[in-house]
Amino acid sequence: MKKYGLFILVLSLLLALSDARAQEPEPCFNAPIRTGCAPFTVTMEDCSGVDPSLILYQFGEGGPQSSPTFTFTAPGLYNVTQILNTGTGGARTTKEDYILVIPSDPIPFMVQACGDLRMRLLIQDDNYDEYIVDFGDGTTETLPPNGEVIHSYDNAANKTIRVEGRFVNAEDRCGRNQKTFRPEAQLEVAELTRIEALHNNEVRLSYQLGDANSYIIQQSTDGINFVDVTAISHATQTTLSLSGEGTYYFRISASPCEGSEAFSKTLPLLRLEGSAQEGFNRLAWSLSDKVENFQRYRLSKDGAEIAQLDSLATQIYDDNETSCGATYCYRLIAVFAHGESLSKTVCIEAISVRELPAVRNFYTTFDDDNRIALRWSFNVDVVSDLAAVRIQKTIDARDTVEFVVRDSIRSYIDAAVAPTEVRYAYSVFYENTCALLSQKSNFISPIHLKAEILRTEKKAIIKRSNYEGADRNISYRLLRLNQAGDTLANLAMPDTIYEDNLQNESEQLILYRAYAQDNNDWRSYSNTVLNYFITDLALPNAFTPNGDGLNDTFGVNSPHLDTFSMRIFNRWGNLIFETQSTEERWDGTYQGKEAPEGEYTYQIRATDKIGKNINESGLIRLIR
C-alpha cells in the first residue's frame, strides 16, 4: 500500500507541472506607428498580458532593454523582438523589417510664377503618403506624391511657402522644406540668345532671364508643339541631354500656367554633318523654313571663318582647299536677329583614291661637278598633297636602290656616282599625304662618256652612250674644252665613237663633254672627261751653232709649260747662260764671244699647265 501511495504522489506533481507549462503566456506586441523620419521614436504596445517588469525589447541590432520606447537615428528597415522573462525560461518573438525609418531630407518642390498673382507648385517627391502645403497666406492644401496645384494670391508681397511630408496615421510631419516666392502681376519674357550643340548628343543653352521667380525650358521636334524640359532660375546657361539625333527647337516659357504663358523667341538646334570626298570635304546641314529672323550662316575651319552664306536654303558647302591625309575641323553658326545657333565641331580627314599621274618632264643630266642631276615637274593639283618623292636607281641595269626625297620636291642631285666605270638609270614617282603612290616614270639614263688620248699620235678616242628612256627626237654633239672650261670645238657626234685629231692643239689638258638636244633647245649633258698630254722637253744632246739654220741653238720647245727657268754652266761650274722664257735659247756664246767647243751642263726648273713640277739636268755638247 505504501508503494502505491508514493506512485500516486509523484504522478500528481508531474500533472501539476504540466498544467503550469501549458498556462505560460505567448509574446505579443504591436507598434501604433511603424514609419517615420529619422530621428524616429517608437513605443511598443504589449498584448501578452505578462507583467511589464518581465518584458524585454530588442530594437534592431541593439541589446535587450526593459523600456518599450526607442529612438532610431539612422534611416533603414529594422527588426523588433519581444522577450518574456518568466520563471520557466521565457519566450520570444521577432517581427522582421517592422519599423521603416526614412531620411529627413528636404522635400524637393518647384514654385513657378504664372502671372496675375498666381503660382504653380509641383511636388517632386514620392516618399510620403501625402504632402501638406502652407502657401504663406494662411491657407493650406494636402497634395499626393508628385502632385501639383495652382494657387492665387491677392497681393504681390513675398510669401514663404512650406511643404511637409506625412505618413497616414502618423503624428509627426517630417522632410520639411520652404521657399520664398513673390507673386507676379505680369511676367517678364526671357531672352534665349544661343544654342550650342555639344558632343555626346548634348546641347548648351545660353539665355538672359527676367525678374520672374522661375522659367521653363521647352523643346519641340516640329517647332509647333512644345513640351516642358526643365525649370531654370538665376542662371545664364543650362546643358541638356537629348534623346535622339533629330531636329529640335527650343524656347523659354515664363509661366507654366495655361492661359498666361510668355515665351522667348525660338532658336533651332543646328546639326552639321561632314564627309570626305575625292579631293574635297563636303559639309551638309538642314534648317527648317519655320525659323524666324534668319540673317546668315557663318562657317569656320580650324577656328578661322571661311564663308558667309546669306540664304537659309543653302544646305551644302564643299571645301576644296584640302590636302589629302590632313584633318580639318569645321563649325557652322546660324545667325538670327535675336540669337545664334552653333553646330558641334565636325572634324574630317581629307582623302583621295584617284590614280596619281606620273611626274612630268623628267630628265637627267650631269652637272659641272660630274654629279647626276634629276629634274621633274608635277601636275598643278599634286603639289598640295605631296608627302614624298621616291627615286629608284639602277646600276649597270642590275642592282636597284630606292631612296626618299623630302627636302626638295622637283630636283635631286646624286653625288654617289662613278660615270666612267658604271652606268646609271633613274625612275621617279611620288607619294601623297594619303600614302597613295603615283605611276612610275620611265627609267632614264643620261649620257655616259669615256675618252682616251693617244699621245704619240696626237688624237683622242671618245665613246658615249645614248640618252635612254625619253621619248624625244635627239641629236648629239661633243664639246672639246680647255682647262678653264672654254669651248675649243663643238663637234657633231652622231655615232657613239668619235676620233678627235689634236695635231694642232696647243692645250696640254683637254676636257670632253657630250650633250643631247632636241628641236626645242632641251639639253642633257654627259659627264666631263679630263685628258692631258705629258710634258716632254725633247732636249737634244748636242747642237751646232754654225749659222747654217740647222740646230743652231739649244733650248726647250714646249707649249705646255706654265713657268720655266734654264741655266747653263761651263766645265768649271761658271754660269754662262740663264733665261726664264722658252722663247729665249742659248746660241753658243758667252759675253758676246763664241764659247769653246765642248760639253756644258744645263739645269731646267719648270711647271707644266697641269701643275706638274719638272726638274731636269744633263750635258749638252757644243760642236763647232
C-alpha positions as CSV (number, residue, x, y, z in Angstrom):
1,M,0.0,0.0,0.0
2,K,2.9,2.4,0.8
3,K,4.3,1.8,-2.7
4,Y,1.0,2.7,-4.4
5,G,0.7,5.8,-2.3
6,L,4.2,7.1,-3.3
7,F,3.4,6.5,-7.0
8,I,0.2,8.5,-6.7
9,L,2.1,11.4,-5.2
10,V,4.7,11.6,-7.9
11,L,2.1,11.4,-10.6
12,S,0.2,14.3,-9.1
13,L,3.3,16.5,-9.1
14,L,4.0,15.8,-12.8
15,L,0.5,16.7,-13.7
16,A,0.6,19.9,-11.8
17,L,3.9,20.9,-13.6
18,S,2.4,20.1,-17.0
19,D,-0.6,22.3,-16.3
20,A,1.7,25.2,-15.3
21,R,3.7,25.0,-18.5
22,A,0.5,24.8,-20.6
23,Q,-0.6,28.1,-19.0
24,E,2.7,30.0,-19.8
25,P,1.8,33.3,-21.9
26,E,2.9,33.8,-25.5
27,P,4.8,37.0,-26.6
28,C,2.6,39.6,-28.3
29,F,3.2,43.3,-29.2
30,N,2.3,46.0,-31.8
31,A,3.5,49.4,-32.9
32,P,0.8,52.0,-33.4
33,I,3.2,54.0,-35.8
34,R,5.7,51.9,-37.9
35,T,7.0,54.5,-40.4
36,G,8.7,57.8,-39.6
37,C,11.6,60.1,-40.4
38,A,14.9,60.0,-38.6
39,P,15.2,60.5,-35.7
40,F,12.1,58.3,-35.3
41,T,10.8,57.4,-31.8
42,V,8.5,54.4,-31.4
43,T,6.7,52.8,-28.4
44,M,5.7,49.2,-28.5
45,E,2.3,48.2,-27.1
46,D,2.2,44.8,-25.3
47,C,-0.6,42.3,-25.8
48,S,0.9,39.3,-24.0
49,G,-0.7,40.1,-20.6
50,V,2.6,39.5,-18.8
51,D,3.8,41.8,-16.0
52,P,5.6,44.7,-17.8
53,S,8.5,44.2,-15.5
54,L,9.1,40.8,-17.0
55,I,9.1,42.1,-20.6
56,L,12.2,43.0,-22.6
57,Y,12.5,44.5,-26.1
58,Q,15.4,44.4,-28.6
59,F,15.4,47.1,-31.4
60,G,17.5,46.3,-34.4
61,E,21.0,45.2,-33.6
62,G,20.8,46.7,-30.1
63,G,20.8,44.7,-26.8
64,P,17.7,43.9,-24.8
65,Q,16.1,46.7,-22.8
66,S,13.1,46.9,-20.5
67,S,11.7,50.1,-22.0
68,P,9.2,49.7,-24.9
69,T,10.3,53.1,-26.3
70,F,13.2,53.5,-28.7
71,T,14.6,56.2,-31.0
72,F,16.0,55.3,-34.4
73,T,18.6,57.8,-35.6
74,A,19.6,56.3,-38.9
75,P,17.3,55.6,-41.9
76,G,16.6,51.9,-42.7
77,L,14.4,48.9,-42.0
78,Y,14.6,47.4,-38.5
79,N,13.5,44.2,-36.7
80,V,11.8,44.3,-33.3
81,T,12.0,41.4,-30.8
82,Q,9.9,40.9,-27.6
83,I,11.3,38.7,-24.8
84,L,9.1,37.4,-21.9
85,N,11.4,36.9,-18.9
86,T,9.2,34.4,-17.0
87,G,10.4,32.0,-14.3
88,T,10.0,29.0,-16.6
89,G,12.6,30.2,-19.1
90,G,10.5,32.7,-21.0
91,A,9.6,33.0,-24.7
92,R,10.5,35.4,-27.6
93,T,9.1,36.6,-31.0
94,T,10.7,38.8,-33.7
95,K,8.9,40.9,-36.3
96,E,11.3,41.4,-39.2
97,D,11.5,44.7,-41.2
98,Y,8.9,46.0,-38.8
99,I,10.0,49.6,-38.5
100,L,10.8,51.9,-41.5
101,V,12.9,54.9,-40.9
102,I,13.4,57.3,-43.9
103,P,15.9,60.2,-44.2
104,S,14.7,63.6,-43.1
105,D,15.9,65.2,-46.4
106,P,14.2,68.5,-47.5
107,I,11.3,67.7,-49.8
108,P,12.0,68.9,-53.4
109,F,9.3,71.1,-54.9
110,M,9.2,73.7,-57.6
111,V,7.3,77.0,-57.5
112,Q,6.7,78.9,-60.7
113,A,5.1,82.3,-61.3
114,C,2.1,82.3,-63.6
115,G,1.3,86.0,-63.7
116,D,-2.0,87.6,-62.5
117,L,-0.6,86.9,-58.9
118,R,-0.9,83.2,-59.4
119,M,1.7,80.4,-58.9
120,R,2.1,76.8,-59.8
121,L,3.5,74.4,-57.1
122,L,4.8,71.0,-58.1
123,I,5.9,68.3,-55.6
124,Q,8.9,66.5,-56.9
125,D,8.9,63.6,-54.4
126,D,7.0,60.4,-53.7
127,N,8.5,59.2,-50.3
128,Y,5.4,60.2,-48.2
129,D,1.8,59.3,-48.3
130,E,0.8,63.0,-48.6
131,Y,2.2,66.5,-48.5
132,I,1.0,69.4,-46.6
133,V,1.5,72.7,-48.4
134,D,1.3,76.0,-46.5
135,F,1.0,78.8,-49.1
136,G,2.2,81.5,-46.7
137,D,-1.1,83.4,-46.9
138,G,-2.9,81.5,-44.1
139,T,-4.2,78.7,-46.4
140,T,-3.0,75.1,-46.7
141,E,-3.7,72.2,-49.0
142,T,-2.8,68.5,-49.0
143,L,-1.3,67.0,-52.2
144,P,-0.5,63.5,-53.2
145,P,3.0,62.4,-54.2
146,N,4.3,64.3,-57.2
147,G,1.1,66.4,-57.1
148,E,0.7,69.9,-58.3
149,V,-1.6,72.9,-57.6
150,I,-2.2,76.4,-58.9
151,H,-2.8,78.9,-56.2
152,S,-3.9,82.6,-56.4
153,Y,-2.8,85.4,-54.1
154,D,-4.5,88.7,-53.5
155,N,-1.3,90.8,-53.3
156,A,2.3,90.8,-54.6
157,A,4.1,90.6,-51.2
158,N,6.7,88.0,-50.7
159,K,5.3,84.7,-49.4
160,T,7.1,81.9,-47.5
161,I,5.8,78.5,-48.9
162,R,6.4,75.5,-46.7
163,V,6.0,71.8,-47.6
164,E,5.9,68.9,-45.1
165,G,5.7,65.2,-45.8
166,R,3.4,63.0,-43.8
167,F,2.5,59.3,-43.4
168,V,-1.1,58.3,-42.9
169,N,-1.9,57.8,-39.2
170,A,1.4,59.3,-38.2
171,E,1.5,62.0,-35.7
172,D,4.6,63.8,-36.9
173,R,5.5,65.5,-40.1
174,C,9.0,65.3,-41.5
175,G,11.1,66.2,-44.5
176,R,10.2,69.9,-44.3
177,N,11.2,72.4,-46.9
178,Q,10.4,76.1,-47.6
179,K,10.9,78.7,-50.3
180,T,10.3,82.4,-50.6
181,F,8.0,83.4,-53.6
182,R,6.8,86.7,-54.9
183,P,3.6,86.7,-56.9
184,E,3.9,88.4,-60.3
185,A,1.2,90.5,-61.8
186,Q,2.9,90.4,-65.2
187,L,5.7,88.0,-66.3
188,E,9.0,89.3,-67.9
189,V,9.9,87.3,-71.1
190,A,13.3,85.6,-71.1
191,E,15.8,86.0,-74.0
192,L,17.2,82.8,-75.5
193,T,20.5,84.1,-77.0
194,R,22.5,81.0,-78.0
195,I,22.1,77.3,-78.6
196,E,25.4,75.3,-78.9
197,A,25.5,71.7,-80.0
198,L,28.0,69.6,-78.0
199,H,29.3,66.1,-78.4
200,N,27.5,63.1,-76.7
201,N,24.2,64.5,-78.0
202,E,24.2,67.3,-75.5
203,V,23.2,71.0,-76.1
204,R,24.0,74.1,-74.1
205,L,21.5,76.9,-73.9
206,S,22.6,80.5,-73.0
207,Y,19.9,83.0,-72.0
208,Q,19.0,86.1,-70.0
209,L,16.2,85.8,-67.5
210,G,13.9,88.5,-66.2
211,D,12.7,89.0,-62.7
212,A,10.1,86.2,-62.7
213,N,10.6,83.6,-60.0
214,S,11.1,80.8,-62.4
215,Y,11.3,79.9,-66.1
216,I,10.9,76.6,-68.0
217,I,13.0,75.5,-71.0
218,Q,10.7,73.9,-73.6
219,Q,11.7,71.8,-76.6
220,S,9.9,70.7,-79.8
221,T,10.7,68.4,-82.7
222,D,8.5,70.2,-85.1
223,G,8.7,73.8,-84.0
224,I,5.0,73.9,-83.1
225,N,4.2,71.5,-80.2
226,F,6.5,72.2,-77.2
227,V,6.9,70.2,-74.0
228,D,8.5,71.3,-70.7
229,V,12.1,70.1,-70.2
230,T,13.4,71.7,-67.0
231,A,12.9,74.7,-64.8
232,I,15.6,77.4,-64.6
233,S,16.2,80.3,-62.4
234,H,19.1,82.7,-61.5
235,A,21.4,81.2,-64.2
236,T,22.7,82.1,-67.6
237,Q,23.4,78.6,-69.1
238,T,22.0,75.1,-69.0
239,T,23.2,71.9,-70.6
240,L,20.6,69.3,-71.7
241,S,20.9,65.7,-72.9
242,L,18.9,64.9,-75.9
243,S,17.1,61.6,-76.5
244,G,17.7,61.4,-80.3
245,E,19.6,62.8,-83.3
246,G,16.6,64.5,-84.9
247,T,15.5,68.1,-85.2
248,Y,15.0,70.2,-82.1
249,Y,13.6,73.7,-81.4
250,F,13.9,75.5,-78.0
251,R,12.2,78.3,-76.3
252,I,11.9,79.6,-72.7
253,S,8.4,79.9,-71.1
254,A,8.0,82.4,-68.3
255,S,4.9,80.7,-66.9
256,P,3.7,77.1,-66.6
257,C,0.1,78.1,-66.2
258,E,-2.2,77.7,-69.0
259,G,-3.5,80.9,-70.4
260,S,-0.8,83.1,-69.0
261,E,2.4,81.9,-70.7
262,A,5.1,84.3,-72.1
263,F,7.6,82.8,-74.4
264,S,11.0,83.8,-75.7
265,K,11.8,83.7,-79.4
266,T,12.6,80.2,-80.7
267,L,16.0,79.0,-81.7
268,P,16.7,75.8,-83.6
269,L,19.4,73.2,-82.9
270,L,21.8,73.3,-85.9
271,R,23.2,69.9,-86.8
272,L,26.3,69.7,-89.1
273,E,27.5,66.6,-90.9
274,G,30.7,66.2,-92.8
275,S,32.2,63.7,-95.2
276,A,35.4,63.4,-97.1
277,Q,35.0,63.3,-100.9
278,E,37.6,62.9,-103.7
279,G,39.7,66.0,-103.4
280,F,37.3,68.0,-101.2
281,N,35.3,67.9,-97.9
282,R,31.5,68.2,-98.0
283,L,29.6,69.8,-95.2
284,A,25.8,69.4,-95.0
285,W,23.1,70.6,-92.7
286,S,19.4,71.3,-92.6
287,L,17.3,74.1,-91.1
288,S,13.6,74.4,-91.4
289,D,12.0,77.4,-93.0
290,K,9.8,77.7,-89.9
291,V,12.6,79.6,-88.1
292,E,12.2,83.4,-88.0
293,N,14.6,86.3,-88.3
294,F,17.4,84.4,-90.1
295,Q,20.3,86.5,-91.2
296,R,23.2,84.4,-92.4
297,Y,25.4,81.3,-91.9
298,R,29.0,81.6,-90.8
299,L,31.3,78.6,-91.5
300,S,34.7,78.3,-89.8
301,K,37.5,75.9,-90.4
302,D,40.2,75.2,-87.8
303,G,38.9,78.3,-85.9
304,A,39.1,80.7,-88.9
305,E,36.0,81.8,-90.8
306,I,36.0,80.7,-94.4
307,A,32.5,81.5,-95.7
308,Q,29.3,83.6,-95.0
309,L,26.2,82.3,-96.6
310,D,23.1,84.6,-96.8
311,S,20.5,82.1,-98.0
312,L,18.5,80.0,-95.5
313,A,18.0,77.4,-98.3
314,T,21.8,76.8,-98.5
315,Q,22.4,73.3,-97.0
316,I,25.7,72.1,-98.6
317,Y,29.2,73.6,-98.7
318,D,32.2,72.0,-100.4
319,D,35.6,72.9,-99.2
320,N,38.1,72.4,-102.0
321,E,41.1,73.8,-100.1
322,T,42.2,70.5,-98.5
323,S,45.3,68.3,-98.5
324,C,44.9,64.5,-98.5
325,G,45.5,63.0,-95.1
326,A,45.2,66.3,-93.3
327,T,42.4,66.7,-90.7
328,Y,40.2,69.8,-90.7
329,C,37.6,70.8,-88.1
330,Y,34.5,72.8,-89.1
331,R,31.8,74.6,-87.2
332,L,28.7,76.3,-88.6
333,I,26.8,79.2,-86.9
334,A,23.3,80.2,-87.9
335,V,22.8,83.9,-87.1
336,F,19.4,85.2,-86.2
337,A,18.3,88.7,-85.3
338,H,17.6,87.5,-81.7
339,G,20.4,85.0,-81.2
340,E,22.6,82.3,-82.8
341,S,22.7,78.5,-83.1
342,L,26.1,76.8,-83.2
343,S,26.7,73.3,-84.5
344,K,29.0,70.9,-82.8
345,T,32.6,70.8,-84.3
346,V,32.9,68.2,-87.0
347,C,36.4,67.0,-88.0
348,I,37.1,65.4,-91.3
349,E,40.3,63.7,-92.6
350,A,40.7,64.5,-96.3
351,I,41.1,61.6,-98.6
352,S,42.0,60.7,-102.2
353,V,41.6,57.4,-104.0
354,R,42.2,58.6,-107.5
355,E,45.1,57.2,-109.6
356,L,48.1,59.6,-109.4
357,P,49.7,60.5,-112.7
358,A,53.4,60.2,-113.2
359,V,55.7,63.1,-112.9
360,R,56.1,65.3,-115.9
361,N,59.2,66.5,-117.9
362,F,61.5,64.1,-116.1
363,Y,65.1,64.2,-117.3
364,T,68.6,63.6,-116.1
365,T,71.9,65.3,-116.7
366,F,75.4,65.5,-115.4
367,D,76.3,68.8,-113.7
368,D,79.7,70.6,-113.8
369,D,80.9,68.5,-110.8
370,N,80.1,65.2,-112.5
371,R,77.1,64.6,-110.3
372,I,73.9,63.4,-111.8
373,A,71.1,65.9,-111.5
374,L,67.4,64.7,-111.7
375,R,64.7,67.2,-112.5
376,W,60.9,66.9,-112.9
377,S,57.6,68.7,-112.5
378,F,54.1,67.8,-111.3
379,N,50.5,68.5,-112.3
380,V,49.2,71.6,-110.5
381,D,46.8,69.6,-108.3
382,V,49.6,67.3,-107.0
383,V,51.8,69.7,-105.0
384,S,49.4,70.5,-102.1
385,D,49.0,66.8,-101.3
386,L,52.6,65.8,-101.8
387,A,54.3,63.8,-99.0
388,A,57.5,62.5,-100.5
389,V,59.3,61.8,-103.8
390,R,60.7,58.3,-104.3
391,I,63.6,57.6,-106.7
392,Q,64.8,54.2,-108.0
393,K,68.3,54.0,-109.3
394,T,69.7,51.1,-111.3
395,I,73.4,50.4,-111.6
396,D,74.5,48.8,-114.9
397,A,70.9,47.6,-115.3
398,R,71.4,45.1,-112.5
399,D,71.2,46.4,-109.0
400,T,68.4,48.7,-107.9
401,V,68.3,51.0,-104.9
402,E,65.5,53.3,-103.7
403,F,65.6,56.4,-101.6
404,V,63.1,59.0,-100.5
405,V,63.4,62.8,-101.1
406,R,61.6,65.1,-98.7
407,D,63.6,68.3,-98.7
408,S,63.3,69.0,-102.5
409,I,60.2,68.2,-104.5
410,R,61.4,69.0,-108.0
411,S,65.1,68.0,-108.2
412,Y,67.7,65.8,-106.8
413,I,71.5,65.6,-107.0
414,D,73.1,62.1,-106.9
415,A,76.8,62.5,-106.0
416,A,77.4,58.8,-105.4
417,V,78.3,58.1,-109.0
418,A,81.3,56.8,-111.0
419,P,80.2,57.6,-114.5
420,T,83.3,56.3,-116.3
421,E,83.0,52.9,-114.6
422,V,79.3,52.1,-114.4
423,R,76.1,53.3,-116.0
424,Y,73.1,54.7,-114.1
425,A,69.4,55.0,-114.8
426,Y,66.6,56.6,-112.7
427,S,62.9,56.4,-112.3
428,V,60.9,58.9,-110.2
429,F,57.5,58.5,-108.6
430,Y,55.8,60.1,-105.6
431,E,53.6,59.5,-102.5
432,N,50.8,61.8,-101.4
433,T,49.6,62.5,-97.9
434,C,47.1,59.6,-98.2
435,A,50.0,57.2,-98.7
436,L,49.0,56.6,-102.4
437,L,51.8,56.1,-104.9
438,S,51.9,57.6,-108.4
439,Q,52.7,55.8,-111.6
440,K,56.5,55.4,-112.1
441,S,58.3,57.3,-114.8
442,N,60.4,55.6,-117.3
443,F,63.9,54.7,-116.3
444,I,66.1,57.4,-117.8
445,S,69.8,57.2,-118.2
446,P,72.0,60.3,-119.0
447,I,74.9,60.2,-121.5
448,H,77.9,58.4,-120.1
449,L,81.2,59.5,-121.7
450,K,84.7,58.0,-121.8
451,A,87.8,59.4,-123.6
452,E,91.4,58.3,-124.2
453,I,94.2,60.4,-125.6
454,L,96.8,58.7,-127.8
455,R,99.6,61.0,-127.0
456,T,102.1,59.8,-129.6
457,E,99.5,60.1,-132.3
458,K,98.1,63.4,-131.0
459,K,94.5,62.2,-131.1
460,A,91.7,61.2,-128.8
461,I,89.1,58.4,-128.9
462,I,85.8,59.4,-127.3
463,K,83.0,56.9,-126.6
464,R,79.5,57.9,-125.5
465,S,76.3,56.1,-124.5
466,N,72.9,57.2,-125.7
467,Y,70.4,59.2,-123.7
468,E,67.9,56.5,-123.0
469,G,64.3,56.3,-121.7
470,A,62.9,59.6,-123.1
471,D,60.6,60.0,-126.0
472,R,62.5,62.7,-127.8
473,N,64.0,63.3,-131.2
474,I,67.6,63.6,-130.1
475,S,70.9,64.6,-131.7
476,Y,74.3,64.5,-130.1
477,R,77.2,66.9,-130.1
478,L,80.7,66.8,-128.5
479,L,82.5,69.7,-126.8
480,R,86.2,70.0,-126.6
481,L,87.1,72.3,-123.7
482,N,90.3,73.8,-122.2
483,Q,91.2,73.7,-118.6
484,A,89.3,76.9,-117.9
485,G,86.1,75.4,-119.4
486,D,86.2,77.5,-122.6
487,T,84.9,75.7,-125.7
488,L,87.7,74.8,-128.1
489,A,85.5,72.9,-130.5
490,N,81.8,71.9,-130.8
491,L,81.6,68.8,-132.9
492,A,78.7,66.8,-134.3
493,M,78.8,63.2,-132.8
494,P,76.1,61.2,-134.5
495,D,77.9,57.9,-133.7
496,T,78.8,56.6,-130.3
497,I,82.6,56.7,-131.1
498,Y,84.4,59.7,-132.3
499,E,88.1,60.2,-133.1
500,D,89.4,63.7,-132.5
501,N,92.5,65.0,-134.2
502,L,94.7,67.0,-131.8
503,Q,97.7,67.6,-134.0
504,N,97.2,71.4,-133.9
505,E,96.0,71.6,-130.3
506,S,98.3,73.5,-128.1
507,E,96.4,72.9,-124.8
508,Q,98.1,70.4,-122.5
509,L,94.8,69.5,-120.7
510,I,91.8,68.6,-122.8
511,L,88.2,68.2,-121.5
512,Y,85.4,66.4,-123.3
513,R,81.7,66.7,-122.7
514,A,78.9,65.5,-124.8
515,Y,75.3,66.6,-124.8
516,A,71.9,65.5,-126.2
517,Q,69.5,68.1,-127.6
518,D,66.1,68.2,-129.3
519,N,64.4,70.7,-131.5
520,N,63.1,72.6,-128.5
521,D,66.5,73.6,-127.2
522,W,66.3,71.0,-124.5
523,R,69.7,69.6,-123.4
524,S,71.2,66.9,-121.2
525,Y,74.9,66.8,-120.6
526,S,77.3,63.9,-120.1
527,N,79.9,63.7,-117.5
528,T,83.1,65.6,-118.2
529,V,86.2,63.6,-119.1
530,L,89.7,65.0,-118.5
531,N,92.8,64.1,-120.5
532,Y,96.2,65.6,-120.9
533,F,99.5,65.4,-122.7
534,I,102.6,64.5,-120.8
535,T,105.1,67.3,-120.9
536,D,108.2,66.2,-122.9
537,L,111.1,68.7,-123.1
538,A,112.6,66.7,-126.0
539,L,116.2,68.1,-125.4
540,P,119.0,67.2,-127.9
541,N,122.4,66.1,-126.6
542,A,124.3,68.4,-129.0
543,F,123.9,71.5,-131.2
544,T,126.0,73.2,-133.9
545,P,125.8,77.0,-133.7
546,N,127.4,77.5,-137.2
547,G,124.8,79.6,-138.8
548,D,123.5,77.0,-141.2
549,G,120.0,77.3,-139.8
550,L,120.1,73.7,-138.6
551,N,120.3,73.0,-134.9
552,D,122.0,76.4,-134.3
553,T,120.6,77.0,-130.7
554,F,119.8,75.0,-127.6
555,G,116.6,75.3,-125.6
556,V,113.1,74.0,-124.9
557,N,110.2,74.0,-127.3
558,S,107.1,73.0,-125.4
559,P,103.6,74.8,-125.3
560,H,102.6,73.1,-122.1
561,L,104.9,75.0,-119.6
562,D,103.5,77.4,-117.2
563,T,106.7,78.5,-115.5
564,F,110.3,78.0,-116.8
565,S,113.9,78.5,-115.8
566,M,117.0,77.3,-117.6
567,R,120.7,77.8,-116.6
568,I,123.9,76.6,-118.4
569,F,127.3,76.1,-116.7
570,N,130.8,75.5,-118.2
571,R,133.1,72.7,-117.1
572,W,134.3,74.9,-114.2
573,G,130.8,75.5,-112.9
574,N,130.6,79.0,-114.1
575,L,127.1,80.2,-115.1
576,I,127.3,81.3,-118.7
577,F,123.6,81.5,-119.7
578,E,120.3,81.9,-117.9
579,T,116.7,82.5,-119.1
580,Q,113.1,82.3,-117.8
581,S,111.4,82.1,-121.2
582,T,111.2,79.2,-123.6
583,E,111.3,81.7,-126.4
584,E,114.9,82.6,-125.5
585,R,117.5,79.9,-126.4
586,W,121.4,79.6,-126.0
587,D,123.2,80.4,-129.2
588,G,126.6,79.1,-128.0
589,T,128.1,82.5,-127.0
590,Y,129.3,83.9,-123.7
591,Q,129.7,87.6,-123.1
592,G,129.4,88.2,-126.8
593,K,132.1,85.7,-127.8
594,E,131.8,82.2,-129.1
595,A,132.1,79.7,-126.4
596,P,134.7,76.9,-126.9
597,E,133.6,73.5,-128.2
598,G,132.9,71.0,-125.5
599,E,130.4,69.7,-123.0
600,Y,128.2,72.0,-120.9
601,T,125.8,71.4,-118.1
602,Y,122.2,72.5,-118.1
603,Q,119.6,72.8,-115.3
604,I,115.9,73.2,-116.1
605,R,113.2,74.0,-113.5
606,A,109.7,74.2,-114.8
607,T,105.9,73.7,-114.0
608,D,103.5,72.5,-116.7
609,K,99.9,73.6,-117.1
610,I,98.5,70.8,-115.0
611,G,100.8,71.7,-112.1
612,K,103.5,69.1,-112.6
613,N,107.0,70.1,-111.4
614,I,109.8,69.4,-113.8
615,N,113.4,69.3,-112.6
616,E,115.8,68.1,-115.3
617,S,119.6,68.5,-115.7
618,G,122.2,67.0,-118.1
619,L,125.1,67.6,-120.6
620,I,124.8,69.3,-123.9
621,R,127.8,69.1,-126.4
622,L,128.6,72.2,-128.3
623,I,130.1,71.3,-131.7
624,R,131.9,73.9,-133.9
